[in-house]
Amino acid sequence: MVGIMSFPNTTIGKKVIMAISGVIWVGYLAMHMYGNLKIFGGATYFNHYAEGLRELGAPVFGHAHLLFVARIVFVGSIIAHVWAAITLNLRNKASRPVTYNQHQKLRASTATLTMIYGGVTIAVFIIYHLLHFTLGLLVHPDFDGQNAYHNVIVGFQSYAYIPAIIYLVALIALAFHLYHGTWSMFQTLGLNNKTYNNMIRSLAWAVAIVIPIGFAAVPLSVMFGILQ
Amino acid sequence: MKLHLKIWRQENKNSQGRFENYTLDDVSQDSSFLEMLDLLNEELTEKGDEPIAFDHDCREGICGMCSLVINGVAHGQNREPIKQVTVCQLHMRHFHDGETITIEPWRAQAFPALKDLIVDRTAFDIIIQAGGYVSVSTGGAAEASAIPVPKKDADVSMDAAACIGCGACVAACPNASAMLFTSAKITHLGILPQGQTERYQRVVDMVNAMDTAGFGGCTNMGECEAVCPKDISLDFIARMNGDLIKAALMGVS
């Protein structure tokens, strides 16, 4: 390793990339979840918010400019996150060519052992989600680019609520991923030790519960007729 | 007590290994696990068979030579209340009569199998050589208390230095990662005033040696900490990560 440029060649460097891109996404998810809850304020209020995203940073930034920058950061982060995950996973598999006949797990939690599966689930979900609510292609029965409120309600109600159920399953995967990911982020960045461990574990619980529940509120409300 | 043993046999590093089944009678409950294997080897030798090769030396839990995965657990120490012991300190009273016990070597790309239950742990020596030293002025012996060391740091350093380098962390890690070992070696020098001179160079060199040896990455599962006979903490891995980030930002090469 020679300084920062070759840092990603090390196993720890790849983990740091995962941690930093992960924390960017935790921040994004928190904002996204907060924004979603505005749907409970009614169609006008929600559509105004959806349109307002394009005016983010105005008057300093022009129409949809800051949104474009944000998209680059989020897409770049997720590409880096997935790249680090795949390269590390391949390396980890290669580091034990002959496997054990018996191998007990003493400490590892379900969240820890399912990180890669949760990650794949979330990646597939993101593609579905973009087709569903951003692009309005293939999987949305009646997409209207000017009416986000309508898209959400109809999108969840259609096909016998199957889209809403897909969202809820993805959110369960997200909860597990966030629990181990949040704690791991501190560990990987060298910010964890015995003094703060319980505090960081509690924070991981809070992130893993609050964000998915906030997201789940919308499809659940559509399913139970609270939003229509 | 009577035991059924399923043991990994391998002629040499180039041959394909396989499990062999053995039955052993009249094992004393008071014998240690390694004494039980000695008994089996005596029987095998008397029959004219090749005895089972396994690493061992001090038999008091400090040398780090013994290295068996017993029923899927490195050092076989998951039997309450037995914690933090090496195989040599594990006794047969923790097993029951008629039990089938599976015994395997450490398994990792970086620890190639040599014979039966013995693996080559040279990779650990290479990591130590890469940065496990401090610079001192030569000449007359210095006054022992010339350099003040905070008690807290001295304690952490001693906790890290307790690592005996047995490799159970690698054996237990689902990724065969050596982060717990490497971080303990980095911390026990890097936290003391005497270890500051090479602090950032040390972390870069030892992490490079670790990666080059073919160990996996850390996924923060804690399996290593759970089997460590010397109770080495995951905190040291966090510290190593932090030091490597600083080294990268400082442009250490």
Contacts between the chains, C-beta under 8 A, distances in Angstrom:
chain1	res1	chain2	res2	distance
A	1	B	204	5.4
A	1	B	207	7.3
A	1	B	208	5.8
A	1	B	247	7.9
A	1	B	248	7.0
A	1	B	252	7.9
A	1	B	253	6.9
A	2	B	251	7.7
A	2	B	253	3.8
A	3	B	248	6.1
A	3	B	250	7.8
A	3	B	251	3.9
A	3	B	252	6.9
A	3	B	253	6.0
A	4	B	248	4.8
A	4	B	249	6.2
A	4	B	251	7.0
A	7	B	244	7.9
A	7	B	248	4.2
A	9	B	211	7.9
A	10	B	207	5.7
A	10	B	208	7.1
A	10	B	211	5.6
A	10	B	244	7.1
A	11	B	177	7.6
A	11	B	207	7.7
A	11	B	210	7.7
A	11	B	211	5.5
A	11	B	215	7.8
A	11	B	216	7.4
A	11	B	217	3.9
A	11	B	218	7.2
A	12	B	207	6.0
A	12	B	217	7.7
A	12	B	218	7.7
A	12	B	240	7.4
A	12	B	241	5.6
A	12	B	244	5.1
A	13	B	244	7.6
A	13	B	248	7.1
A	14	B	217	6.7
A	15	B	217	6.3
A	15	B	218	6.6
A	15	B	241	7.2
A	16	B	241	7.2
A	16	B	245	6.2
A	88	B	216	8.0
A	88	B	217	4.6
A	88	B	219	7.9
A	91	B	216	5.9
A	91	B	217	6.1
A	92	B	174	7.5
A	92	B	175	3.7
A	92	B	176	7.5
A	92	B	177	7.5
A	92	B	216	4.0
A	92	B	217	5.8
A	92	B	219	7.3
A	94	B	109	6.4
A	94	B	214	7.6
A	94	B	216	7.8
A	95	B	108	6.2
A	95	B	109	4.8
A	95	B	110	6.9
A	95	B	175	6.1
A	95	B	176	4.1
A	95	B	177	7.2
A	95	B	214	5.9
A	95	B	215	5.8
A	95	B	216	3.6
A	96	B	107	5.6
A	96	B	108	5.7
A	96	B	109	6.5
A	96	B	175	7.5
A	96	B	176	4.4
A	96	B	216	7.2
A	97	B	109	5.7
A	98	B	17	7.8
A	98	B	107	5.3
A	98	B	113	7.6
A	99	B	107	6.8
A	100	B	69	6.5
A	100	B	72	6.4
A	100	B	104	5.9
A	100	B	107	5.8
A	101	B	6	7.7
A	101	B	8	7.9
A	101	B	19	6.7
A	101	B	72	7.9
A	101	B	102	5.9
A	101	B	104	6.1
A	102	B	69	7.7
A	102	B	71	5.9
A	102	B	72	3.4
A	102	B	102	5.1
A	102	B	104	7.4
A	103	B	69	7.8
A	103	B	72	4.9
A	103	B	174	7.7
A	104	B	71	7.1
A	104	B	72	3.9
A	104	B	73	5.1
A	104	B	78	6.6
A	105	B	174	7.7
A	105	B	221	7.9
A	105	B	223	6.5
A	106	B	73	6.9
A	106	B	78	5.9
A	106	B	172	7.6
A	106	B	223	6.2
A	106	B	226	4.0
A	106	B	227	6.7
A	107	B	221	6.6
A	107	B	222	4.1
A	107	B	223	5.5
A	107	B	225	6.8
A	107	B	226	4.1
A	108	B	174	7.3
A	108	B	221	4.0
A	108	B	222	6.6
A	108	B	223	5.7
A	112	B	219	6.8
A	112	B	220	7.0
A	112	B	221	4.8
A	112	B	222	7.8
A	113	B	174	7.9
A	113	B	221	7.5
A	115	B	219	6.7
A	180	B	220	7.2
A	183	B	220	7.1
A	184	B	219	7.7
A	184	B	220	4.5
A	186	B	238	7.6
A	187	B	220	5.1
A	187	B	234	7.0
A	187	B	237	6.9
A	187	B	238	5.1
A	187	B	241	7.2
A	188	B	218	7.9
A	188	B	220	7.2
A	188	B	238	7.9
A	188	B	241	5.6
A	189	B	241	6.6
A	189	B	242	7.1
A	189	B	245	6.9
A	190	B	238	5.0
A	190	B	239	6.2
A	190	B	240	7.6
A	190	B	241	4.2
A	190	B	242	2.2
A	190	B	243	7.1
A	190	B	245	6.2
A	191	B	238	7.1
A	191	B	242	7.3
A	192	B	234	7.8
A	192	B	235	7.0
A	192	B	238	4.5
A	193	B	235	4.7
A	193	B	238	6.2
A	193	B	239	7.5
A	194	B	233	7.2
A	194	B	235	5.8
